[in-house]
Amino acid sequence: MSRKIPTTVITGFLGAGKTTLVRHLLANSDGRRIALIVNEFGDMGVDGELLAACGVQGCREEDIIELANGCLCCTVADEFLPTMQALLDRPNPPDHIVIETSGLALPKPLVKAFHWPEIRSRVTVDGVVALVDAAAVSAGRFASSPEEMARPDHDNPLEEVFEDQMAAADLVILNKADLLDAASFARVTAEVQGRLRPGVKVVPTRMSAVDPVVLLGLSAAAEDDLDARPSHHDLEDGHDHDDFESFAVLLPEIADPAALELRLLEAIAVHDILRLKGFLAVSGKPARHVVQAVGGRMERYYDRPWKPGEDRASRLVVIGRTGLDRAAIEAVVLG
């Protein structure tokens, strides 16, 4: 019997740096055949597009499978299992499978799926790697306020998702460590370590730059010790994301990306948008312009030329807590 194919689950909240980590991993795979499953919350994929355009040998489009419009922890039977079976049944199966989950995904239901008879004898969860945005933790993004905790119906879905991701982790990458001073970094490290199981290591990084040797080969067989990975949703029959919502904003060609950035930052601040990302068509520019925002931090860059015949469309994905005022947000973005 051939060995089980190791699978690494990469989790982490919105904007923690998962796609950057995967891109770094593929660029430094040293010839290892890695298949990638990318899952996004919402019906418009961005991360898979970015990875397919990364321009390195490990980023073959046929090895990148994008599952949008849903969360793998909720669509295991309908999407994840058929995708895994198709990968395993290839004439030349991958050496390693990497799953980049949605930033709102709970890792445990996905790990539990590795017990399904169709795949349990053929793959194993080599490890759950959780990315943490150190600056977001330092800013209190995942902590409940005293006022929230005092309410009898206290519920903080951001904190619950974050805690579930930490509880499932075999390794934590504390990303964007360079954005904090020494005292803040020490405080964040202690806070993260306090949410982890004994023995789970925390590795600080900048721009998600981690040696693949650190990530691949954890040999955790995570599917075999699920009881040691508690979840807020262990007693629930399934899991939904009613606490969060996503929509896409379509724009015309952009004449001034800097002016648009100011409007986007205004919308993020006023409406507490958790994540904003997408592509812009800039007038007179032959390349696609990428926008990435987490809270009030925004990054913009050109990633690749528009392909012949490709629709030069500007489209942005907005993700936040349920109740976003879509009309107001679109009014600000469109100016």
Buried (B, 14 or more C-beta within 10 A) or exposed (E): EEEBBBBBBBBBBBBBBBBBBBBBBBBBBEEBBBBBBBBBBBEBBBBBBBBBBBEEEBBBEEBBBBBBBBBBBBBBEEBBBEBBEEBBEEEEBBBBBBBBBBBBBBBBBBBBBBEBEEBEEBBBBBBBBBBBBBBBBBBEBBBBEEEEEEEEEEEBBBBBBBBBBBBBBBBBBBBBBEBBEEEBBEBBBEBBBEBBBEEBEBBBBEEBEBEBEBBBEBEBBBBEEBEEBBBBBEEEEEBEBEBBBBBEBEBEEBEEBEEBBEBBBEBBEEBEBBBBBBBBBBEEBEEBBBBBBBBEBBEBEBBBEBEEEEEBBBBBBBBBBEEBEEEEBBEBBEE
